[in-house]
Every structure is written in C-alpha cells, then in structure tokens.
Amino acid sequence: MTSIANRFQTLRQAAPALTALGVCLLAGVSGVAHATTAAAAAPAVTVRYGDLNLASAKGSDALHARIVYAARQVCAVDDVNIRNLHQLALAQSCERAAIAHAEESVSGPKMAAR
C-alpha cells in the first residue's frame, strides 16, 4: 500500500511531465520511442505501431487498444485500491491525459477517423 501511495505522490509531482509525455510513441515505422527532455523522468511505455495500417479503422482501433493498455500500465490504474477515491481519481486522470496525448501525437492524415 505504501508503494502505491509513493507512486501516486511521484505521479502528482510529475503531472505536468505526464501531460506532456503520456505514452511515448514513435512517428514512423521504426517503432523506437523517445522522451522529451522535460519529461525524461516521467514513467513511460513504448507503444509500437509500425505493423499497423493507421489509414484503416481496424489499424486505428488496434493502436487505440495498445495506447489504452500502455496508459493503464504507466498510470498504475489496476493497482489502485478503488476504496481510495483520491488515488483512483489521480490514476484515472493520468490515464485520460496519457491516452489523449498519445492519440494526438499520431492523429492526422496517418490515422483513420475512429
């Protein structure tokens, strides 16, 4: 329980970096992720999508599923005691911000409308 509290204290302190970083994604086929300098200390998960056709609905849906899974890992949503509403709200907020940032970073002409 203490490790979860410590993790959320760290997440709260890193909230601006998490908003900026969320989930690392690569723009291109090589699938290598990188972090911005300001967010280098923030937790991150690499989401590879070079194998997906982002112009198709199926490819976009697959990428969205990968992003959601990665965001849940980074924000430790599944590790939260749901009885602690403050920690749950922090984790869910982190998850939403990570998903939004990741999808914005790959949206545009490459990704089919979902």
C-alpha positions in Angstrom: 0.0 0.0 0.0 2.9 2.4 0.8 4.4 1.8 -2.6 1.2 2.7 -4.3 0.9 5.9 -2.2 4.6 6.7 -3.1 3.8 6.0 -6.8 0.9 8.5 -6.7 3.0 11.1 -4.9 5.5 10.8 -7.7 2.8 10.9 -10.4 1.3 14.0 -8.8 4.7 15.7 -8.8 5.2 14.6 -12.4 1.7 15.6 -13.6 3.0 18.3 -16.0 5.5 15.9 -17.5 2.9 13.2 -17.8 0.6 15.5 -19.6 3.4 16.4 -21.9 4.6 12.8 -22.3 1.7 10.5 -21.5 2.8 7.5 -23.5 5.8 7.6 -25.8 5.0 7.0 -29.4 7.2 7.0 -32.5 6.1 8.8 -35.6 7.2 6.4 -38.2 7.7 2.7 -38.9 10.8 2.0 -36.9 8.9 1.8 -33.7 11.6 3.5 -31.4 10.2 5.7 -28.7 11.8 8.7 -27.2 11.0 11.1 -24.3 11.1 14.8 -24.4 13.8 16.4 -22.2 11.3 17.9 -19.8 9.6 14.6 -19.3 12.6 12.3 -19.2 12.0 11.3 -15.6 8.3 10.6 -16.1 7.2 6.9 -16.4 6.7 5.8 -20.0 5.8 2.8 -22.0 6.8 2.2 -25.6 3.9 1.6 -28.0 5.0 0.2 -31.3 2.7 0.6 -34.2 4.8 0.2 -37.3 2.9 -3.0 -38.1 -0.5 -1.3 -38.3 -2.2 0.4 -41.2 -3.4 3.6 -39.5 -5.4 4.6 -42.5 -7.8 1.8 -41.8 -10.4 1.6 -39.0 -9.0 -1.8 -37.9 -5.5 -0.4 -37.6 -6.6 2.7 -35.7 -8.7 0.6 -33.3 -5.7 -1.7 -32.7 -3.5 1.3 -31.9 -6.1 2.7 -29.6 -6.3 -0.6 -27.7 -2.5 -0.6 -27.4 -2.4 3.0 -26.2 -5.1 2.3 -23.5 -3.2 -0.7 -22.3 0.0 1.3 -22.1 -1.7 4.2 -20.3 -3.1 1.8 -17.7 0.4 0.4 -17.1 2.0 3.9 -16.8 -0.7 5.3 -14.5 -1.0 2.1 -12.5 -4.8 2.2 -12.7 -5.1 -1.5 -12.0 -3.0 -1.2 -8.8 -5.2 1.3 -7.1 -7.4 0.4 -4.2 -10.8 1.5 -5.5 -11.9 2.4 -2.0 -9.3 5.3 -2.0 -11.2 7.7 -4.2 -8.4 10.3 -4.3 -5.9 7.8 -5.6 -8.5 6.4 -8.1 -9.2 9.9 -9.4 -5.5 10.6 -9.8 -4.9 7.4 -11.7 -7.9 7.9 -14.0 -6.9 11.5 -14.7 -3.4 10.3 -15.6 -4.8 7.6 -17.8 -7.1 10.1 -19.7 -4.2 12.5 -20.2 -1.9 9.8 -21.4 -4.4 8.5 -23.9 -5.2 11.9 -25.2 -1.6 12.9 -25.6 -0.6 9.7 -27.3 -3.5 9.8 -29.8 -2.9 13.4 -30.6 0.7 12.6 -31.4 -0.3 10.1 -34.1 -3.5 11.7 -35.3 -3.9 13.4 -38.6 -3.8 12.0 -42.1 -2.0 8.9 -41.0 -4.8 7.7 -38.7 -8.3 6.8 -39.8 -11.1 8.5 -38.0 -12.4 6.4 -35.1 
